[in-house]
Amino acid sequence: MASSDTRLKASIPHLERTAKEPRDNRLHKVVLNRIDQVNDDIRLFRLAPVESERGIMKFLPGQWLDVHVPTISKAGGFTITSPPSFLTSSNPYVELAIQKSPSNPPAAWLWRPSEDILGSELQVRVGGSFTWPPAHFQLKGRKLKRVVFVAGGVGINPLMSMLSQLVIDKDDFEVKFLYTTKDPGGSNLAQILFLERVEQMIASLGDRGQLKLFLTPRAYAISEDSRTSEDGQTSHAKKLSITKKRIGREDLLQSLGPVEERSGTACYVCGVPGMTDEFVDLAQKAEGMDPQNVFFEKWW
């Protein structure tokens, strides 16, 4: 089970749904010191540890927070999108991307007017088992050759923390990032959650990085810095390819690499239920893949 990111069905609260997931044994005090609006549905939040908590709070890429906000009795669950190393910077913080959800009380509180909640002190607890790096490789003494990230919509959240940390660590394996989301229409790619950030990180990997964006239905107007190929694929600036369809089975299989190399491939999947179930099953059964090297997070 996983954190909500406001994605859980309202009938099963975050704490109940994740009751069997590992959690820290303590709460940490943080201050909400920044709010950025990504689009009409998503906000980014920065939570800074209070002075007494600096150097104490820790997490692994991919984990989430139980977030206790004022006046709400139960915590909400929201995935950390920043890398752990940001907690050791001169201005330490963790970042959350939270979707608007009036039916989710903690999320609704965080979507109040910014001026009403900035500076508020919150309490958070780290939890979750969908993490980077893949421990199974270390246990078997294998060398990681390739990691494939498959993100659907706000399922990109835990993968952002993972990608950010592996770029910081400067490892030498290939990174394939498949991202599917709703087409924002026109040339509004800036409204796609984390797209620009992912582009920059993949570009920093040079020939080892590849990013493919899949836009689900809406008419897509090609911007001036894009071009369209005969198969309906669009190549954007930098290293981004854009396809006007959902991720297909062949897209994933190609990303896993040649069959003879797949024992060195790790695959992380996080998205909507149907997509996650399909691609986890496909990756686990793909020729040459070790099923234990396919990792996924579900929130249903």
C-alpha positions as CSV (number, residue, x, y, z in Angstrom):
1,M,0.0,0.0,0.0
2,A,1.0,3.6,-0.5
3,S,0.5,7.2,0.4
4,S,-2.4,9.0,-0.9
5,D,-1.2,12.2,-2.6
6,T,-4.9,12.8,-2.4
7,R,-5.3,9.9,-4.8
8,L,-7.0,7.4,-2.3
9,K,-10.6,6.7,-2.3
10,A,-12.2,8.8,0.4
11,S,-13.8,5.7,2.0
12,I,-10.5,4.4,3.3
13,P,-8.3,7.0,5.0
14,H,-4.5,7.0,4.5
15,L,-3.6,5.8,8.0
16,E,-5.9,2.7,7.7
17,R,-4.9,1.9,4.2
18,T,-1.1,2.0,5.0
19,A,-1.3,0.5,8.5
20,K,1.0,-2.4,7.5
21,E,3.6,-0.2,5.9
22,P,6.8,0.6,7.7
23,R,6.9,3.9,9.6
24,D,9.3,5.9,11.7
25,N,8.8,5.7,15.4
26,R,8.6,9.5,15.9
27,L,7.0,12.6,14.6
28,H,9.0,15.6,13.3
29,K,8.1,19.2,13.5
30,V,8.2,21.2,10.3
31,V,7.2,24.7,9.1
32,L,5.3,25.3,5.9
33,N,7.5,28.0,4.3
34,R,6.7,27.9,0.6
35,I,3.8,27.2,-1.7
36,D,4.0,27.1,-5.5
37,Q,1.1,26.6,-7.9
38,V,1.9,24.2,-10.7
39,N,-1.5,24.3,-12.3
40,D,-5.2,24.5,-11.3
41,D,-5.0,21.1,-9.6
42,I,-1.5,20.8,-8.1
43,R,0.5,22.7,-5.6
44,L,4.1,22.2,-4.4
45,F,4.8,22.6,-0.7
46,R,8.2,23.1,1.1
47,L,8.3,21.9,4.7
48,A,11.4,22.9,6.6
49,P,12.4,21.1,9.8
50,V,12.4,23.3,12.9
51,E,15.8,24.1,14.3
52,S,15.7,21.2,16.9
53,E,14.9,18.7,14.1
54,R,17.7,19.6,11.7
55,G,20.0,16.6,11.1
56,I,17.5,14.2,12.7
57,M,14.7,13.7,10.1
58,K,15.7,11.2,7.4
59,F,14.0,9.3,4.6
60,L,14.7,7.1,1.5
61,P,13.8,8.3,-2.0
62,G,10.2,7.2,-2.7
63,Q,8.9,7.4,0.8
64,W,5.9,9.4,2.0
65,L,4.9,11.5,5.0
66,D,2.0,11.2,7.4
67,V,1.2,14.9,7.6
68,H,-0.7,16.2,10.6
69,V,-2.2,19.6,10.0
70,P,-3.9,21.9,12.6
71,T,-7.5,21.2,13.4
72,I,-7.6,17.9,11.5
73,S,-7.6,14.8,13.7
74,K,-6.2,12.3,11.2
75,A,-3.0,12.6,9.1
76,G,-3.0,12.8,5.3
77,G,-0.4,10.8,3.3
78,F,1.7,12.7,0.7
79,T,4.8,11.5,-1.2
80,I,8.1,13.3,-0.8
81,T,9.2,14.6,-4.2
82,S,12.6,16.0,-3.2
83,P,15.8,13.9,-2.7
84,P,17.1,13.1,0.9
85,S,20.2,15.2,0.3
86,F,18.1,18.4,0.4
87,L,17.6,17.8,4.1
88,T,21.4,18.3,4.7
89,S,21.6,21.6,2.7
90,S,22.1,25.0,4.3
91,N,18.3,25.6,4.0
92,P,16.9,22.0,4.5
93,Y,13.4,21.1,3.4
94,V,11.2,18.3,2.0
95,E,8.9,18.9,-0.9
96,L,5.4,17.6,-1.5
97,A,3.2,17.8,-4.6
98,I,-0.4,17.7,-3.5
99,Q,-3.5,17.5,-5.8
100,K,-6.6,19.5,-4.9
101,S,-9.1,17.2,-3.2
102,P,-12.0,18.9,-1.2
103,S,-13.0,15.4,0.1
104,N,-9.6,14.8,1.7
105,P,-9.5,17.0,4.9
106,P,-5.7,17.4,5.2
107,A,-5.4,18.1,1.4
108,A,-8.3,20.6,1.7
109,W,-6.5,22.4,4.6
110,L,-3.3,22.6,2.5
111,W,-5.3,24.1,-0.4
112,R,-6.5,27.0,1.7
113,P,-5.3,30.5,0.6
114,S,-1.5,30.6,0.9
115,E,-1.5,33.6,3.1
116,D,-3.7,31.7,5.7
117,I,-1.3,28.7,6.1
118,L,2.2,29.9,5.3
119,G,4.4,29.7,8.4
120,S,2.2,27.1,10.0
121,E,3.9,24.3,12.1
122,L,3.0,20.8,11.1
123,Q,4.0,17.4,12.3
124,V,5.2,14.6,9.9
125,R,6.2,11.0,10.1
126,V,8.2,9.2,7.4
127,G,6.9,5.9,6.0
128,G,6.7,3.6,3.0
129,S,8.5,0.6,1.4
130,F,8.6,1.8,-2.3
131,T,12.2,3.0,-2.2
132,W,15.4,3.6,-4.1
133,P,18.0,2.0,-4.4
134,P,16.8,-1.5,-5.3
135,A,18.1,-3.6,-2.4
136,H,17.6,-6.9,-4.2
137,F,20.5,-6.0,-6.6
138,Q,22.8,-5.5,-3.6
139,L,21.7,-8.7,-2.0
140,K,22.6,-10.7,-5.1
141,G,25.8,-8.8,-5.8
142,R,24.5,-7.7,-9.2
143,K,25.5,-4.6,-11.1
144,L,22.7,-2.4,-12.0
145,K,22.8,-1.7,-15.8
146,R,19.6,0.1,-16.3
147,V,16.6,1.6,-14.4
148,V,13.2,2.1,-16.0
149,F,10.8,4.5,-14.4
150,V,7.1,4.3,-15.5
151,A,5.0,7.2,-14.2
152,G,1.3,7.8,-14.7
153,G,-0.1,11.3,-13.7
154,V,0.7,12.1,-10.1
155,G,2.3,8.7,-9.8
156,I,5.4,10.6,-10.9
157,N,5.8,11.9,-7.3
158,P,7.9,9.1,-5.7
159,L,9.8,8.7,-8.9
160,M,10.9,12.3,-8.7
161,S,12.7,11.8,-5.4
162,M,14.4,8.7,-6.8
163,L,15.5,10.3,-10.1
164,S,16.8,13.4,-8.3
165,Q,18.9,11.3,-5.9
166,L,20.4,9.0,-8.6
167,V,21.4,12.1,-10.6
168,I,23.1,13.6,-7.6
169,D,24.9,10.3,-7.0
170,K,26.2,10.3,-10.6
171,D,25.9,6.5,-11.1
172,D,26.9,5.1,-14.5
173,F,23.8,3.1,-15.5
174,E,21.1,4.0,-18.1
175,V,17.9,5.7,-17.1
176,K,14.7,5.4,-19.1
177,F,11.8,7.5,-18.0
178,L,8.3,6.9,-19.4
179,Y,5.8,9.5,-18.3
180,T,2.1,9.4,-19.3
181,T,-0.3,12.2,-18.3
182,K,-3.3,14.1,-19.6
183,D,-2.6,16.4,-22.5
184,P,-2.7,20.0,-21.2
185,G,-3.7,21.2,-24.7
186,G,-2.0,23.8,-26.9
187,S,1.6,24.4,-26.0
188,N,1.0,24.3,-22.2
189,L,3.7,21.8,-21.4
190,A,4.8,23.9,-18.4
191,Q,1.6,22.8,-16.7
192,I,2.7,19.2,-16.7
193,L,3.9,18.3,-13.2
194,F,7.7,18.1,-13.0
195,L,8.2,17.8,-16.7
196,E,10.8,20.6,-17.0
197,R,12.6,19.2,-13.9
198,V,12.7,15.7,-15.4
199,E,13.9,17.1,-18.7
200,Q,16.8,18.9,-17.1
201,M,17.9,15.8,-15.0
202,I,17.6,13.4,-18.0
203,A,19.7,15.9,-20.1
204,S,22.3,16.0,-17.4
205,L,22.8,12.2,-17.8
206,G,23.9,12.7,-21.4
207,D,23.7,9.5,-23.5
208,R,22.7,7.5,-20.5
209,G,19.3,9.2,-20.2
210,Q,16.1,9.0,-22.1
211,L,12.7,10.6,-21.5
212,K,9.5,9.8,-23.3
213,L,6.3,11.7,-22.7
214,F,2.9,10.1,-23.6
215,L,0.0,12.5,-23.8
216,T,-3.5,11.0,-23.3
217,P,-6.3,12.3,-25.5
218,R,-6.8,16.0,-26.3
219,A,-5.8,17.6,-29.5
220,Y,-2.1,18.4,-29.2
221,A,-0.9,21.6,-30.8
222,I,2.8,21.4,-31.7
223,S,4.8,24.2,-30.4
224,E,7.4,26.1,-32.4
225,D,10.3,24.2,-30.8
226,S,8.8,20.8,-31.7
227,R,8.6,18.6,-34.8
228,T,6.3,15.7,-35.7
229,S,7.4,12.5,-37.4
230,E,5.4,10.3,-39.7
231,D,4.3,8.0,-36.8
232,G,2.7,10.8,-34.9
233,Q,5.6,11.2,-32.5
234,T,6.8,14.6,-31.5
235,S,10.4,15.5,-30.6
236,H,10.6,18.4,-28.3
237,A,13.6,20.5,-27.3
238,K,16.5,18.8,-25.5
239,K,16.0,15.0,-25.1
240,L,12.2,14.7,-24.8
241,S,10.1,12.7,-27.3
242,I,6.3,13.3,-27.1
243,T,3.8,10.7,-28.3
244,K,0.1,11.4,-28.5
245,K,-1.1,8.1,-27.1
246,R,-0.9,6.1,-23.9
247,I,2.2,4.0,-23.1
248,G,2.0,0.8,-25.0
249,R,3.3,-2.6,-24.1
250,E,6.1,-2.4,-26.7
251,D,7.2,1.0,-25.3
252,L,7.9,-0.7,-22.0
253,L,9.5,-3.8,-23.4
254,Q,11.9,-1.7,-25.5
255,S,12.9,0.3,-22.4
256,L,13.8,-2.8,-20.5
257,G,16.7,-3.4,-22.8
258,P,17.9,-6.4,-24.8
259,V,16.8,-9.7,-23.3
260,E,20.3,-10.8,-22.5
261,E,20.8,-7.6,-20.4
262,R,17.6,-7.6,-18.5
263,S,19.0,-9.3,-15.4
264,G,20.6,-5.9,-14.8
265,T,17.4,-3.9,-15.2
266,A,15.3,-2.5,-12.4
267,C,11.8,-1.2,-13.2
268,Y,9.7,1.1,-11.0
269,V,6.0,1.7,-11.8
270,C,3.6,4.1,-10.2
271,G,0.4,5.2,-11.8
272,V,-3.4,4.6,-11.9
273,P,-4.6,1.1,-11.1
274,G,-5.1,-0.4,-14.6
275,M,-1.8,1.0,-15.9
276,T,0.1,-0.2,-12.8
277,D,-1.3,-3.7,-12.8
278,E,-0.7,-4.1,-16.6
279,F,2.8,-2.9,-16.7
280,V,4.0,-4.6,-13.5
281,D,2.6,-7.9,-14.8
282,L,4.3,-7.3,-18.2
283,A,7.7,-6.3,-16.7
284,Q,7.7,-9.3,-14.3
285,K,6.9,-11.8,-17.1
286,A,9.2,-10.2,-19.7
287,E,11.9,-12.6,-21.0
288,G,15.2,-12.1,-19.1
289,M,13.6,-10.0,-16.3
290,D,13.9,-11.0,-12.6
291,P,10.4,-10.4,-11.1
292,Q,12.0,-9.3,-7.9
293,N,13.5,-6.3,-9.7
294,V,10.1,-4.9,-10.6
295,F,8.9,-2.4,-8.0
296,F,5.5,-0.7,-7.7
297,E,3.4,1.4,-5.5
298,K,-0.4,1.1,-5.2
299,W,-2.9,3.4,-3.5
300,W,-6.0,1.2,-3.9
